[in-house]
Amino acid sequence: MTDLEKRQRIRSYVLRTGRMTPAQRRAYDEGWQRWGLEYTPEELAIDTVFGRTGPCVLEIGFGMGQSLAEMAHSNPGSNFIGIEVHRPGVGRLLHSMAELDIDNIRVYCHDAVEILQNCIPDASLDTVQIFFPDPWHKKRHNKRRLIQPEFVALLASKLKSGGTLHLATDWEDYARQMMAVLSGADNFSNTCSEGEFAERPAHRPLTKFELRGERLGHGVWDLIFSRD
C-alpha cells in the first residue's frame, strides 16, 4: 500500500454534514441530473460530458462554489470540473449555475484522490486549482494536509505539459509547506522566482471569506507552478 493510499484512510478533509437550505436542496435535486458526475472507478470521457472540446480546469474543494461559478461564467470557452465532498456546497454551486445560466461546469461529490486515480485521464488537464484547503494547523494533524509529495506527483500525471497548478492558502505555515513540496517536485517549475509566492492573479476572484480576512489583516499566499 502506497503512502497516498494510506492517507485516503486518514482523510485530508473534514466531512461537514451541515443541513442544506431549501434552495440548495432544490438546486441539488434539479441540477444534479444535468451537471452532476456520479463517481464510478472508470475513466471519464471529458469531451463527451461537456459535449465539446476546450481547455479543462479542475478545482478541488470548491467550498460553496462562489469563485468557481464566477470563473466559469467569465470563461465560457473553458470546461470546469469541480470536486467537493460537502453536499450543501454542491447544492449552492448548482443553484448559482442555474441562476447565472452556467453550463460549463460538471461536479463530483466524492473524494478527490479516488477521482484523480480512477476517473481523470492522464495529461488531460490544463489547470488544477486548490484554494484554501483545510490547513490542519495542529502539528500532529499535518499528515492530513492534502498537499504532500505523492499527491503532487498524482496531479503532475493528470496535467498536460505546460499546464498550471495554482494553490492558495491563508495559513502561512501551510503556504511554506506547499512551497517546499512543490519546489522539491520533479515535474513542476515556479512561475515566479524560486521560492517566491505569486501575486493573486486577476482571474482568481476574491471570496467573501478572503475579503473578511483582508479586513482583519490576514495574509493570503498564492503559488502558481507550471508542469514541465
C-alpha positions in Angstrom: 0.0 0.0 0.0 1.4 3.4 -1.0 1.6 6.4 1.3 -1.2 8.0 -0.8 -3.5 5.0 -0.3 -2.8 5.1 3.4 -3.7 8.8 3.5 -7.0 8.0 1.8 -8.0 6.3 5.1 -6.8 9.3 7.0 -9.0 11.8 5.2 -7.4 15.2 4.3 -10.8 16.9 4.9 -13.5 17.2 7.5 -16.8 15.8 6.1 -19.1 18.6 7.2 -22.7 17.4 7.2 -24.4 20.8 7.6 -28.0 20.9 6.5 -28.9 22.2 3.1 -31.2 25.2 2.8 -34.4 24.6 0.9 -32.9 26.5 -2.1 -29.7 24.3 -2.0 -31.8 21.1 -1.8 -34.0 22.2 -4.7 -31.0 23.1 -6.8 -29.2 19.9 -5.9 -32.2 17.8 -6.8 -32.9 19.7 -10.0 -29.3 20.3 -11.1 -27.5 17.0 -10.3 -29.0 15.1 -13.2 -27.8 17.8 -15.6 -24.4 18.8 -14.2 -23.5 16.1 -11.6 -20.9 13.3 -12.2 -21.6 10.1 -10.3 -18.4 8.5 -9.1 -17.5 5.2 -10.8 -13.9 3.8 -10.9 -13.6 4.3 -14.7 -12.0 7.0 -16.9 -14.1 10.0 -17.6 -14.7 11.0 -21.2 -14.2 14.7 -20.6 -15.1 16.0 -24.1 -18.2 13.8 -24.1 -19.7 15.0 -20.8 -19.2 18.6 -21.9 -20.3 17.9 -25.5 -17.3 19.8 -26.8 -13.5 20.2 -26.6 -11.8 23.0 -24.7 -9.3 23.8 -22.0 -10.1 21.8 -18.9 -9.8 23.2 -15.4 -10.2 21.0 -12.3 -10.9 22.6 -8.9 -10.5 20.5 -5.8 -12.6 21.6 -2.7 -14.6 24.5 -4.2 -16.5 25.1 -0.9 -19.7 27.0 -1.6 -18.6 27.4 -5.3 -18.6 31.2 -5.4 -15.3 31.6 -7.1 -15.7 28.6 -9.3 -19.0 29.9 -10.7 -17.5 33.3 -11.3 -14.5 31.9 -13.1 -16.7 29.6 -15.3 -19.1 32.5 -16.1 -16.1 34.7 -17.1 -14.5 31.9 -19.2 -17.3 30.3 -21.3 -14.8 28.6 -23.6 -13.2 26.5 -20.9 -14.6 23.4 -19.3 -14.5 23.2 -15.5 -14.7 20.1 -13.2 -15.4 20.8 -9.6 -14.8 18.3 -6.7 -16.4 18.9 -3.3 -17.5 16.5 -0.6 -19.7 19.0 1.3 -23.2 18.5 -0.2 -24.6 21.9 0.9 -21.7 23.5 -1.0 -22.5 21.4 -4.1 -26.1 22.5 -3.8 -25.1 26.1 -3.5 -22.9 25.8 -6.7 -25.7 24.2 -8.6 -28.0 27.0 -7.5 -25.5 29.6 -8.8 -25.2 27.7 -12.1 -28.9 27.7 -12.7 -29.2 31.3 -11.6 -26.4 32.5 -13.9 -27.2 30.1 -16.7 -23.7 28.5 -16.4 -23.3 25.3 -18.4 -19.6 24.7 -18.5 -19.1 23.1 -15.0 -19.5 19.5 -14.1 -19.5 18.4 -10.5 -18.3 15.4 -8.4 -19.3 15.0 -4.8 -16.7 12.4 -3.8 -13.1 12.1 -2.5 -10.6 13.9 -4.8 -7.9 11.3 -4.5 -10.1 8.5 -5.8 -11.4 10.7 -8.6 -7.9 11.6 -9.7 -6.7 8.0 -9.5 -9.6 6.4 -11.3 -11.5 9.0 -13.3 -9.3 11.7 -14.7 -7.2 10.7 -17.7 -3.5 11.3 -17.7 -2.3 14.5 -19.3 -5.9 15.8 -19.8 -6.0 18.9 -17.6 -4.8 22.4 -18.4 -5.2 23.7 -14.9 -5.6 22.3 -11.4 -6.6 24.8 -8.7 -6.9 24.2 -5.0 -7.9 27.2 -3.0 -7.9 27.3 0.8 -7.8 23.6 1.6 -8.1 22.5 5.3 -4.9 23.7 7.0 -4.8 21.1 9.7 -2.9 23.6 11.8 -2.0 21.4 14.7 1.4 19.8 14.1 0.1 16.3 14.9 -2.5 16.7 12.2 -0.2 18.0 9.5 -0.1 14.5 7.9 -3.7 15.1 6.9 -2.8 18.1 4.7 -3.7 17.5 1.1 -0.5 18.9 -0.4 2.0 16.2 0.0 4.7 14.8 -2.4 2.7 11.8 -3.5 -0.4 13.8 -4.1 1.5 16.4 -6.1 3.0 13.6 -8.2 -0.5 12.4 -8.9 -1.5 15.9 -10.0 1.5 16.1 -12.3 0.4 12.9 -14.1 -3.0 14.5 -14.8 -1.8 17.8 -16.1 -0.7 18.5 -19.6 2.9 19.6 -20.3 2.8 23.3 -19.7 -0.3 23.0 -17.5 -0.7 25.1 -14.3 -1.1 24.1 -10.7 -2.5 27.0 -8.7 -2.7 26.8 -4.9 -3.8 29.4 -2.3 -4.0 29.4 1.4 -4.4 31.9 4.3 -2.3 29.8 6.7 1.3 30.8 6.4 2.8 27.6 7.8 0.8 25.6 5.2 1.9 28.0 2.5 5.6 27.3 3.3 4.9 23.6 3.3 3.3 23.9 -0.1 6.3 25.8 -1.4 8.7 23.2 0.0 6.7 20.3 -1.6 6.3 21.9 -5.0 9.9 23.2 -5.1 11.1 19.7 -4.5 8.8 18.1 -7.1 10.5 16.8 -10.2 7.8 17.9 -12.7 7.0 21.5 -11.6 8.6 24.9 -12.0 7.7 28.0 -10.1 6.3 30.6 -12.5 7.8 33.2 -10.1 11.4 33.2 -9.0 12.5 30.2 -7.0 10.8 30.1 -3.5 8.7 33.2 -4.3 4.9 33.4 -3.9 2.7 34.8 -6.6 0.5 37.8 -6.6 -3.2 36.9 -6.8 -4.0 36.8 -10.5 -7.0 38.8 -11.7 -8.7 35.6 -12.8 -8.9 34.2 -9.2 -11.9 36.0 -7.6 -11.8 37.2 -4.0 -14.2 35.2 -1.9 -16.3 36.7 1.0 -14.1 34.7 3.3 -10.9 36.2 1.8 -12.3 39.7 1.9 -13.2 39.3 5.5 -9.7 38.1 6.2 -8.1 41.0 4.4 -10.1 43.4 6.6 -8.7 41.6 9.7 -5.2 41.8 8.4 -4.8 38.1 7.5 -2.4 37.2 4.7 -3.1 35.0 1.7 -0.4 33.2 -0.2 -0.8 32.1 -3.9 1.5 29.5 -5.5 1.5 29.1 -9.3 3.6 26.3 -10.7 4.0 25.1 -14.3 4.0 21.4 -15.3 7.3 20.7 -17.1 
